[in-house]
Amino acid sequence: MSEKIQKAGAIILSSENKNNIALLYRGREKDWSFPKGHVDLGENSTQTMVREMKEETGLTVNVIKPLPDMEYIHSNGNCISTKMFLVSSNDDTQLRLELEGDVIMWVSKDEVIEKLSYDNLKNYFRNVSSIVNSVVTS
């Protein structure tokens, strides 16, 4: 019996160079992804996203705009629905890792698709790249 899992995450733009996006290498999973996490009881998706960005990257962020939801079926059969946001880092020097073995890297927006591990993330970024580009070039 599969369940629907609610998450929240973000595409984080660098405060020093808006063309750079923070990607998270999760050592346990051995994959590159956008930072995201589970919605805790009593939290809304914005609160979850802000908390998860701080936990996973050390960064405090400002919401630029909500993005379309990202939905996929996990290998365990659960439906994952992630509320995504486009955000900017307040201070890139605050980068801190949550878990040993993780890596956070600022990647040029033109290289994000090559770096992401999963096709659904690559497709998602392709679908929102016009939104990201409109913010970066403004």
C-alpha positions in Angstrom: 0.0 0.0 0.0 1.7 3.2 -1.1 1.2 6.5 0.6 1.6 10.1 -0.5 4.6 11.8 1.1 4.7 15.6 1.4 8.0 17.4 1.1 9.3 20.9 0.4 12.5 22.0 -1.3 14.1 24.7 -3.2 16.4 25.8 -6.0 18.8 28.1 -4.2 20.4 31.0 -6.1 23.8 32.3 -4.8 23.8 35.7 -3.2 27.2 36.4 -4.9 26.4 35.1 -8.4 22.7 34.6 -9.4 23.9 32.3 -12.2 24.9 29.7 -9.6 22.6 27.2 -7.9 23.3 25.1 -4.8 23.2 21.4 -5.4 23.4 18.8 -2.6 25.4 15.6 -2.9 23.8 13.2 -0.4 26.6 10.8 0.6 24.3 8.1 2.0 22.2 8.1 -1.2 25.2 8.7 -3.5 23.2 11.2 -5.6 23.0 14.9 -6.5 19.7 16.7 -5.8 18.1 19.9 -4.8 17.9 20.3 -1.0 14.5 19.2 0.3 12.8 17.4 3.1 9.7 16.1 4.8 7.0 18.4 6.1 6.7 18.1 9.9 3.4 18.1 11.7 2.1 21.6 12.1 4.4 23.1 9.4 3.3 24.6 6.1 5.5 24.0 3.0 7.2 27.4 3.3 8.3 26.7 6.9 9.5 23.2 5.9 11.5 24.6 3.0 13.2 27.3 5.2 14.0 24.8 7.9 15.3 22.2 5.5 17.5 24.7 3.7 19.0 25.7 7.0 19.5 22.1 8.1 20.9 20.7 4.9 23.0 23.7 3.7 23.4 26.1 6.6 21.8 28.8 4.5 19.1 31.2 5.4 17.1 32.0 2.3 14.6 34.5 0.9 11.7 33.2 -1.2 11.7 34.7 -4.7 8.6 32.8 -5.9 6.9 29.4 -5.5 7.6 26.9 -8.3 5.4 24.2 -9.7 5.2 21.1 -7.5 7.5 18.2 -8.3 5.8 14.8 -8.1 7.2 11.3 -8.7 6.9 7.7 -7.6 9.7 6.6 -5.4 11.3 3.2 -5.9 9.4 2.0 -2.8 6.1 2.8 -4.5 5.2 5.9 -2.5 4.1 9.1 -4.3 6.3 12.0 -3.4 4.9 15.5 -3.8 7.4 18.3 -3.2 6.4 21.9 -3.0 9.3 23.7 -4.6 10.4 27.3 -4.3 12.9 29.5 -6.0 15.0 31.2 -3.3 18.1 33.2 -2.9 20.8 32.7 -0.3 21.2 35.5 2.2 24.9 34.8 2.7 26.8 32.2 0.7 29.5 32.0 3.4 27.0 30.3 5.8 27.2 27.0 3.8 27.4 24.1 6.3 26.9 20.4 5.8 24.3 18.5 7.8 25.8 15.0 7.4 29.3 13.7 7.0 29.8 12.6 3.4 27.5 15.2 2.0 28.8 17.9 -0.4 27.2 21.2 -1.4 28.4 22.8 -4.6 27.5 26.0 -6.4 26.9 25.0 -10.0 26.4 27.2 -12.9 22.7 27.1 -14.0 23.9 25.9 -17.4 25.5 22.8 -15.8 22.7 21.8 -13.3 21.1 19.3 -15.6 24.4 17.4 -16.2 25.0 17.3 -12.4 21.6 16.1 -11.2 21.4 12.3 -10.7 17.8 11.6 -11.7 15.9 12.1 -14.9 12.8 13.4 -13.0 15.0 16.1 -11.5 16.6 16.9 -14.8 13.1 17.2 -16.5 11.8 19.3 -13.6 14.7 21.7 -13.9 14.2 21.9 -17.7 10.6 22.8 -17.1 11.3 25.6 -14.6 14.5 26.9 -16.2 12.6 29.7 -18.0 11.4 30.9 -14.6 14.9 30.7 -13.1 16.3 32.5 -16.1 13.8 35.3 -15.9 14.9 35.9 -12.3 18.6 35.6 -13.0 18.5 38.0 -15.9 16.3 40.6 -14.2 
